[in-house]
């Protein structure tokens, strides 16, 4: 199993990679620099592996998205080469804040019309089971258990 390599870190987002997988740990509303880092991470993994996927863990934060962030997210999601293998979003924010984040992400998806598989989950293990077969490329195998082992410590769980 590969370890996580942190490629970007701000108070709002820590972005890590393992093979052809990006993992975003969201702790606050994204900044434009965070969205740009996700795009760079995707392009870097595409150069290395030909394609990649992303698992976003929305852990906490206030759902207030600035107009420049909204526009950057729509552009990124409309890019057919960005995490073309799949995008799993795990929303772990409870209550109305979680509902607001889900509504915002659904709106971004509707506006940008991504061609990649995109799914929203409330459980990281279910997301791992959905994403693992999509990430698998020749010479780059993935199992849900491998993703669980990477994500568990980020969630404070024993993998």
C-alpha positions in Angstrom: 0.0 0.0 0.0 1.2 3.5 -0.8 1.4 6.2 1.9 -0.2 9.6 1.5 2.0 12.5 0.2 0.7 15.9 1.1 0.8 18.2 -1.9 -1.2 21.2 -0.6 -2.1 22.4 2.8 -4.1 25.5 4.0 -6.4 25.9 7.0 -9.3 25.0 4.7 -7.9 22.0 2.7 -5.2 19.4 3.0 -4.7 17.6 -0.4 -2.8 14.4 -0.5 -2.0 11.8 -3.2 -1.5 8.1 -3.2 -0.8 6.5 -6.6 -3.6 7.9 -9.0 -5.8 9.1 -6.1 -6.2 12.6 -4.7 -7.7 12.8 -1.2 -9.0 16.2 0.0 -9.7 16.9 3.6 -11.9 19.9 3.8 -12.1 21.8 7.1 -13.5 25.1 5.8 -14.9 26.7 2.8 -12.4 26.4 -0.1 -10.3 29.3 -1.3 -9.5 29.8 -5.0 -5.9 28.6 -4.2 -7.4 25.3 -3.0 -9.3 24.8 -6.1 -6.2 25.6 -8.2 -4.2 23.1 -6.1 -6.8 20.4 -6.9 -6.4 21.1 -10.6 -2.6 21.0 -10.4 -2.8 17.7 -8.5 -5.1 16.2 -11.1 -2.8 17.3 -14.0 0.3 15.9 -12.1 -1.3 12.5 -11.6 -2.6 12.4 -15.1 1.0 12.9 -16.4 2.1 10.1 -14.1 -0.7 7.6 -14.5 -2.8 8.7 -17.5 -5.8 9.4 -15.3 -6.9 9.8 -11.7 -9.8 10.1 -9.3 -10.5 12.1 -6.2 -12.0 11.4 -2.8 -13.2 14.6 -1.0 -13.8 14.3 2.7 -15.9 17.3 3.8 -15.2 17.2 7.5 -16.3 20.6 8.8 -16.7 24.2 7.8 -19.1 27.0 7.0 -20.9 26.8 3.6 -20.2 30.3 2.4 -18.7 30.2 -1.1 -17.4 33.3 -2.7 -18.2 34.1 -6.3 -14.6 33.5 -7.4 -14.5 30.1 -5.7 -17.9 29.1 -7.3 -16.5 30.1 -10.7 -13.3 28.2 -10.2 -15.1 25.0 -9.0 -17.4 25.1 -12.1 -14.4 25.4 -14.4 -12.6 22.6 -12.6 -15.6 20.3 -12.7 -16.2 21.1 -16.4 -12.7 19.9 -17.3 -13.1 16.4 -18.7 -9.5 15.5 -17.8 -9.8 16.4 -14.1 -10.1 13.2 -12.0 -11.8 11.5 -15.0 -11.9 8.1 -13.3 -14.3 9.3 -10.6 -15.1 11.8 -7.9 -16.4 10.6 -4.6 -17.6 13.2 -2.1 -18.1 12.2 1.5 -20.1 14.7 3.4 -19.6 14.4 7.1 -20.9 17.8 8.2 -24.1 17.3 10.2 -27.3 19.4 10.2 -28.2 22.4 8.0 -24.5 23.1 7.2 -24.2 19.6 5.6 -27.5 20.2 3.7 -26.1 23.5 2.4 -22.8 22.0 1.2 -24.7 19.1 -0.5 -27.0 21.6 -2.3 -24.0 23.8 -3.4 -22.1 20.7 -4.7 -25.2 19.5 -6.6 -25.5 23.0 -8.2 -21.9 23.0 -9.3 -22.4 19.5 -10.8 -25.5 20.6 -12.7 -23.9 23.8 -14.0 -20.6 22.2 -15.0 -22.1 18.9 -16.4 -19.1 16.7 -15.7 -18.5 13.7 -17.8 -16.8 11.7 -15.0 -18.7 9.5 -12.5 -19.6 11.6 -9.5 -21.3 10.3 -6.3 -22.0 11.8 -2.9 -21.8 9.7 0.2 -22.4 10.0 3.9 -19.9 7.1 4.7 -16.3 6.9 3.7 -16.2 3.1 3.5 -19.2 3.0 1.0 -17.4 5.7 -1.0 -14.2 3.6 -1.0 -16.1 0.6 -2.3 -17.6 2.7 -5.1 -14.4 4.4 -6.1 -11.8 1.6 -5.9 -12.8 -0.3 -9.1 -13.0 3.0 -11.0 -9.4 3.9 -10.0 -7.9 0.6 -11.0 -5.6 0.9 -14.0 -3.2 -1.7 -15.5 -0.3 -1.8 -13.0 -2.3 0.4 -10.5 -4.6 -1.9 -8.6 -7.0 -0.6 -5.9 -9.2 -2.2 -3.3 -11.7 -0.7 -1.0 -9.6 -1.9 1.9 -6.6 0.1 0.6 -8.6 3.3 0.4 -10.1 2.6 3.9 -6.6 2.2 5.3 -5.6 5.6 3.8 -8.8 7.4 4.9 -9.4 5.8 8.3 -6.6 7.7 10.1 -7.8 11.0 8.6 -11.2 10.4 10.2 -9.7 9.3 13.5 -10.7 5.7 12.8 -8.8 2.5 13.0 -8.6 1.2 9.5 
